Amino acid sequence: MSYLETLQKQFDKLKKLLKRKKSDEADDAVSNLRDEERQSSSSAAAHAEALGIHSIINLKERAVLHPPEVLLPYSFVKKNLIVIFSEEGGKLLLATHNPLLIDPIEEAHLLVKRPIEIVYAPREIIIETIDTLYQHNQNTASQIIHAAGESEEIVGLTDETDLYDLLEDTPDQAPSVRLVNLSISEAIRQGASDIHFEPRENGLLVRLRVDGVLHDHLSPPEELKMPITTRLKVMSKMDIAERRLPQDGRIKMRMGAKKFDFRVSTLPIANGERIVLRILDKGNIVLGLDKIGMPDTILTEFRRQIGFSEGIVLVTGPTGSGKTTTLYSALTELSDRDTNIMTVEDPVEYRLKGISQMGVHPKIGLTFAAGLRHILRQDPDIIMIGEIRDKETAEIAIQSALTGHLVLSTLHTNDAPSAITRLVDMGIEPYLIASCCIGVLAQRLVRTLCPSCREAPDEGTKRRCTHCHGSGFIGRCGIYELMTITPAIKRQIMTSAEASPISSIALREGMTKLKDHGLQLVEEGITTKQEVWRVTRVDEE
């Protein structure tokens, strides 16, 4: 007797009891069934075993290869937490965490129109399997673009929920919506940090920044340029009628059980509005000074520097070089119940437990300098400034460091010695810098070689490598240059704040240059010379 036949007999028995007016017995039976439907995972497993239903713990090892949307829609399996994951003996295997979910199981049988065998799996395993299977969307970009015609309408102008589900894919979705979801989903799968939507004269170019390098992804036609732009602005809660001024916004999205935040920026250019999405994956950020690739000697000295009760420590490098991650890692080490740590950032990218973080809002007058003034009234011990951009912010930071606060901040300079020159160029007196500056850390991120490609026999095999999407690299690690402000360097700052003589003294006192640390990683087989030259701007010769 099949599983469905067994359950049907149970319900037929209930109907007979009701017809005979045995209300008490019927009510008890109904109550028992409802209790069973709400039972815990262990009880459900026992009930499944009693009905002769096989239990499987690891579904992914037996998952079907073809897209599961062909069988059951994502919205259906997400709602009912049942999933078809494999096929054996001409039957589709359907996993459920509750064998008494008769209606959804029968509906699934009607949808697929093929024989089904029911198996039991824990609820959390089913959720994880759905997330894994349905990330592989059956709709390719070319299919979506082909389906888009001149009838494409601007969609999504109504007020939607704050959290968008990237795996939702229904036939009634407009091509622009599906292309946006596809681009963002693929960016997340490839581990991209940014998504660029760049208007061209005859269409749109979508590019992904993966491990610091931009790669072409899609080229939607002209008729999709405006709908895609509008869709992104609606999701970001921007003014869709304003096309002359830059705008900033945020999007919250879900991909299965995982949530993502996106920082969105628009910029009017000649061919339309250029939009960039910065992916803020909270689950992907690695915090901890011992986890970001610092050599032991630099790590020990940097920890000594941030252990001071007052002074200023600077981290320098271009945008996307990991400065914020380094500062966050330092703050997590310094955070405790006895210390008041406060930050002013633009924007607050990740929330840190036990730390008061404030984002700047220049439009209402809340700049770095204004925020820093207010923070000083909050009795802080440690202050992090997202970036020193102007003289006013630099002066307040220096004064804070001179009056009993430890200040951590960033500057955009090419190396550590240049940070001193930059502060002087801003108008800070050299004697103030020499008095309060503890150290300067310069850093870059280099791509690390893919382990699979490293062992590949030929270039053709490397290009087919799926782990790194054929790039030869997967992930990034830091290269560092730490300059300690020693008495000799302080004297040089007072004499001349030019970077060259300061660098010469620092090198004599043991500073390792960015390039030299990078070449150490090359010798260890972690990265390549070309990567080191790319991020340090060092000519091969």
Summary of the structure (lengths in Angstrom):
residues: 541
radius of gyration: 29.4
end to end distance: 78.7
largest distance: 104.4
contacts: 1681
relative contact order: 0.06
helix: 42%
strand: 24%
